[in-house]
Amino acid sequence: MHSRKKIIKNTRAEKRKEQKRTLVRRIVWVCVSILCCIGGVAWASGYQPFTVTSVQIEGADLIDTDEVATYVLSRMEGRYGYLFSKKNVLLYPRTAIAVELPTVFPRIEYAELHYHGDNVLVVTIHERRPSFVWCPARDVAPVPVVPDIQEELENEDALALETKAKSEKGVEAELPTPTSSSGVATQQGCHFADRDGMIYASAPSFSGPVFFTWYGALVDTTLPIDGNRFLSVEEFDRSVKIIEGIKRAHMKPRYGVVGTDTIELTLAGGERLMYARDAEAEETVANFLAAKDALPEDASFEYMDMRFGTKVFYKEKEEDRVMSVSE
């Protein structure tokens, strides 16, 4: 009886051992199968018919297409996790390359990538178009037309300010004087800027008023000029709206100086307009139009200072005045 129980016990133990061995074999088999699948996919990802071997650049006019193609190919070198080829037509870093190209090549506004077939990746680039010219800041800056008046604006009414403006002549700021007879800058170091205010390429000297010219310091002096800005995106957008508003009043802004807190525009007739960098575009344009309409008939102004809200200072010939454009 005792011997029979021992035999049954040994049999059960053997079955348990066999079940464990079977489980281990199955686990090993599954792991090997997974590794084989991963290895096969990794090998297939680098199989020549499924990879990008050449890059075709389209849409380029001024950009060196060879440099762009070389950069794109370099971004597809190597493998993801040492396994999957970055050159695979399904796995290549499409989004990353599209984002990086405008940074590496500032002349590119944006790029589109698609696989053409026959191992060819087509990169369609859209180049920036010049809308403005930016030149380095000179050693000049707009000077307040009426000194030390900011505090008093909160307490004095328009009549008192007008009296003060007449008695205290403002010091006129010296603007950069263009070297060409046509009134457009020809100094060295100028660059093109696109419609969004992005500086992207060196600009030649001009013999005529081709582009509105900005003078100012770079937003980030630690970065190269190309790909940099002279105003933040928001400030530039507001200034463009102000310039467009002035144009609608049949006046032609020609160039502007970007100061620390102030932007000063010079019009084709030599008139100067000053406004704060953080000024709202609609309000500034409305104040300008109201002040312009309030001028005596056939009168012109030398400058108009719009940095003080609805209190607009202007100089008409030899007179300094202040008007309120509040409703």
C-alpha positions in Angstrom: 0.0 0.0 0.0 2.8 2.3 0.9 4.6 1.5 -2.3 1.6 2.2 -4.4 1.2 5.7 -2.9 4.8 6.5 -3.5 4.5 5.4 -7.2 1.4 7.7 -7.6 3.2 10.6 -5.9 6.3 10.2 -8.2 4.0 10.0 -11.2 2.3 13.3 -10.3 5.7 15.0 -9.7 6.9 13.8 -13.1 3.8 15.2 -14.7 4.3 18.6 -13.1 7.9 18.7 -14.2 6.9 17.8 -17.7 4.3 20.5 -17.7 6.9 23.0 -16.6 9.3 21.9 -19.3 6.5 22.2 -21.8 5.7 25.7 -20.6 9.3 26.8 -20.8 9.7 25.4 -24.3 6.6 27.3 -25.4 7.9 30.5 -23.8 11.2 30.0 -25.5 9.5 29.3 -28.8 7.3 32.4 -28.6 10.3 34.6 -27.7 12.4 33.2 -30.5 9.4 33.7 -32.9 9.0 37.3 -31.8 12.8 37.9 -32.2 12.7 36.3 -35.6 9.7 38.5 -36.6 11.4 41.6 -35.3 14.7 40.7 -37.1 12.8 39.9 -40.3 11.0 43.3 -40.2 14.2 45.1 -39.3 15.9 43.4 -42.2 13.0 44.1 -44.6 13.0 47.8 -43.5 16.5 48.2 -44.9 15.8 46.1 -48.0 16.8 48.2 -51.0 13.4 48.1 -52.8 11.7 49.5 -49.7 14.2 52.3 -49.0 14.9 55.9 -50.2 18.1 56.0 -52.1 17.8 59.5 -53.7 16.2 62.8 -53.0 14.6 65.1 -55.7 14.2 68.8 -54.8 11.4 70.7 -56.5 10.3 74.4 -56.3 13.8 75.8 -55.6 14.8 79.0 -57.4 17.7 80.4 -55.3 18.4 77.6 -52.8 21.3 75.2 -53.5 19.3 72.0 -54.1 22.4 69.8 -53.6 22.8 71.1 -50.0 19.1 70.4 -49.3 19.2 66.9 -50.7 22.4 66.1 -48.8 20.8 67.3 -45.5 17.7 65.2 -46.1 19.7 62.1 -46.8 21.8 62.7 -43.7 18.6 62.8 -41.6 17.7 59.3 -42.8 21.0 57.7 -41.8 21.0 55.1 -39.1 18.2 53.0 -37.6 15.5 53.4 -34.9 16.8 51.6 -31.9 19.5 49.9 -34.0 16.7 47.9 -35.7 14.6 49.7 -38.2 16.1 51.7 -41.1 15.3 55.4 -41.2 15.4 55.2 -45.0 12.4 52.9 -45.2 9.6 54.5 -47.3 7.1 54.1 -44.4 9.5 55.0 -41.5 11.6 57.9 -42.7 11.3 61.0 -40.4 9.0 62.9 -42.6 7.6 65.3 -40.0 11.0 66.0 -38.4 12.6 66.9 -41.7 9.8 69.2 -42.8 10.1 71.0 -39.5 13.9 71.3 -39.6 14.4 72.5 -43.1 13.1 76.1 -42.6 15.5 76.3 -39.6 18.5 74.9 -41.3 17.8 76.8 -44.5 16.1 80.1 -43.5 15.2 80.9 -47.1 12.7 78.0 -47.0 9.3 79.0 -45.7 7.9 75.4 -45.6 8.6 72.1 -47.2 6.5 69.1 -48.3 7.8 65.5 -48.6 6.3 62.5 -50.4 7.6 59.2 -51.7 7.5 59.2 -55.5 8.4 55.6 -56.1 11.6 54.0 -57.6 13.4 54.8 -54.3 13.0 58.6 -54.9 11.8 61.0 -52.1 10.5 64.2 -53.5 10.9 67.4 -51.4 8.9 70.3 -52.6 10.1 73.5 -51.0 8.4 76.9 -50.9 10.9 79.8 -50.7 10.3 82.9 -48.7 9.5 86.0 -50.8 10.9 89.4 -49.8 8.4 91.9 -48.4 10.7 94.1 -46.4 14.4 94.9 -46.0 16.0 94.9 -42.6 19.2 96.8 -41.8 21.3 96.8 -38.6 20.5 99.5 -36.1 22.6 102.6 -36.3 23.6 104.8 -33.3 20.4 106.7 -33.4 17.1 106.3 -31.6 13.8 108.2 -31.5 13.8 111.0 -29.0 10.6 112.0 -27.2 9.0 114.9 -28.9 7.8 116.5 -25.7 10.3 115.6 -22.8 9.0 114.4 -19.5 5.4 114.6 -20.4 4.2 111.0 -19.7 3.4 111.6 -16.1 1.5 114.8 -16.8 -0.7 113.2 -19.4 -2.7 111.5 -16.7 -3.5 114.8 -14.9 -3.5 117.7 -17.5 -6.2 118.3 -20.0 -5.7 118.9 -23.7 -5.6 122.7 -23.4 -2.9 122.7 -20.7 -0.9 120.2 -22.7 -1.2 122.4 -25.8 0.2 125.3 -23.9 3.1 123.2 -22.6 3.8 121.8 -26.0 4.1 125.3 -27.5 6.4 126.4 -24.7 8.6 123.3 -24.7 10.0 122.5 -28.2 10.8 118.9 -28.6 14.1 117.7 -29.8 13.8 116.0 -33.2 15.4 112.6 -33.6 17.9 112.1 -36.3 16.7 109.2 -38.5 19.1 107.1 -40.6 19.8 109.0 -43.8 19.7 106.7 -46.8 22.8 107.0 -49.0 21.0 106.8 -52.3 19.3 109.8 -53.9 16.0 108.0 -54.1 15.7 107.7 -50.3 16.3 103.9 -50.0 19.0 102.5 -47.9 22.1 101.1 -49.7 24.2 100.4 -46.7 26.0 97.1 -46.4 24.7 94.4 -44.0 21.0 94.6 -45.0 18.9 91.5 -45.4 15.6 90.5 -46.8 12.6 89.8 -44.5 9.5 88.0 -45.5 5.8 88.9 -44.9 6.1 87.5 -41.4 9.2 89.5 -40.4 11.6 86.6 -40.7 15.1 87.6 -41.8 16.3 85.1 -44.3 18.9 86.3 -46.9 21.3 89.1 -47.6 19.9 91.9 -49.7 21.8 93.9 -52.4 21.9 97.6 -52.6 18.9 99.2 -54.3 18.7 102.2 -56.6 15.0 102.8 -56.1 12.3 102.5 -53.4 11.7 98.8 -53.8 10.9 97.6 -50.3 10.0 99.2 -47.0 13.1 99.2 -44.9 13.4 98.5 -41.2 16.3 99.6 -39.0 16.7 97.9 -35.6 18.5 95.4 -33.4 18.0 91.7 -33.6 15.6 90.1 -31.1 18.2 87.4 -30.2 21.8 88.5 -30.8 23.0 85.0 -29.9 21.5 83.6 -33.1 22.7 84.1 -36.7 21.0 86.9 -38.7 19.3 84.6 -41.2 16.4 83.0 -39.3 16.3 85.8 -36.8 13.8 88.7 -36.2 13.9 92.4 -35.3 10.4 92.4 -33.8 8.5 89.7 -32.1 5.8 88.0 -34.2 3.0 90.0 -32.4 4.8 93.4 -32.6 5.6 92.9 -36.3 2.0 91.9 -37.0 0.7 95.1 -35.3 3.2 97.3 -37.1 2.3 95.8 -40.5 -1.4 96.6 -39.8 -0.5 100.1 -38.8 1.5 100.6 -42.0 -1.4 99.3 -44.1 -3.7 101.7 -42.3 -1.5 104.6 -43.1 -1.3 103.5 -46.8 -5.1 103.5 -46.9 -4.9 107.2 -45.9 -3.0 107.7 -49.2 0.4 108.2 -47.5 3.4 106.0 -48.2 5.6 104.7 -45.3 9.2 104.2 -46.6 11.2 103.1 -43.6 11.1 102.6 -39.8 13.4 102.6 -36.8 12.8 100.1 -34.0 13.7 101.5 -30.6 13.5 99.9 -27.2 9.9 101.0 -26.6 9.1 103.0 -29.7 8.7 102.5 -33.4 9.2 105.5 -35.6 8.1 105.5 -39.2 9.2 107.9 -41.9 6.8 108.6 -44.8 7.7 109.4 -48.4 7.2 113.1 -47.8 9.6 113.1 -44.8 6.8 113.0 -42.2 7.5 111.0 -39.1 5.1 109.0 -37.0 5.9 107.6 -33.6 4.0 104.9 -31.6 4.7 102.5 -28.8 5.8 99.0 -29.7 3.0 97.5 -27.7 0.3 99.8 -29.2 -2.8 98.2 -30.6 -3.0 98.6 -34.4 -6.6 99.6 -34.8 -6.4 102.2 -32.0 -3.2 103.7 -33.4 -4.6 103.9 -37.0 -7.8 105.4 -35.7 -5.9 108.0 -33.7 -3.7 108.8 -36.7 -6.7 109.3 -39.1 -8.5 111.4 -36.5 -5.5 113.6 -36.0 -4.8 113.9 -39.7 -8.4 114.9 -40.4 -8.2 117.5 -37.6 -5.3 119.3 -39.3 -6.2 122.6 -41.0 -7.0 122.4 -44.7 -3.9 122.0 -46.9 -1.7 121.8 -43.8 1.0 119.2 -43.4 2.9 117.9 -40.4 6.5 117.2 -39.7 5.9 114.6 -37.0 3.1 113.0 -35.2 3.6 111.4 -31.8 1.0 108.8 -31.0 2.6 107.2 -27.9 0.2 108.7 -25.4 -3.2 107.1 -26.3 -5.8 109.6 -27.5 -3.4 112.5 -26.9 -1.6 113.0 -30.2 1.3 115.5 -30.5 2.2 116.9 -33.8 4.3 119.6 -35.3 2.9 121.7 -38.1 5.6 123.8 -39.7 7.0 125.8 -36.7 4.3 125.0 -34.2 4.1 122.1 -31.7 0.5 121.1 -30.8 -1.4 118.5 -28.9 -4.8 117.3 -29.7 -7.2 114.9 -28.1 -8.8 112.4 -30.5 -11.2 111.0 -27.8 -14.8 110.8 -28.8 
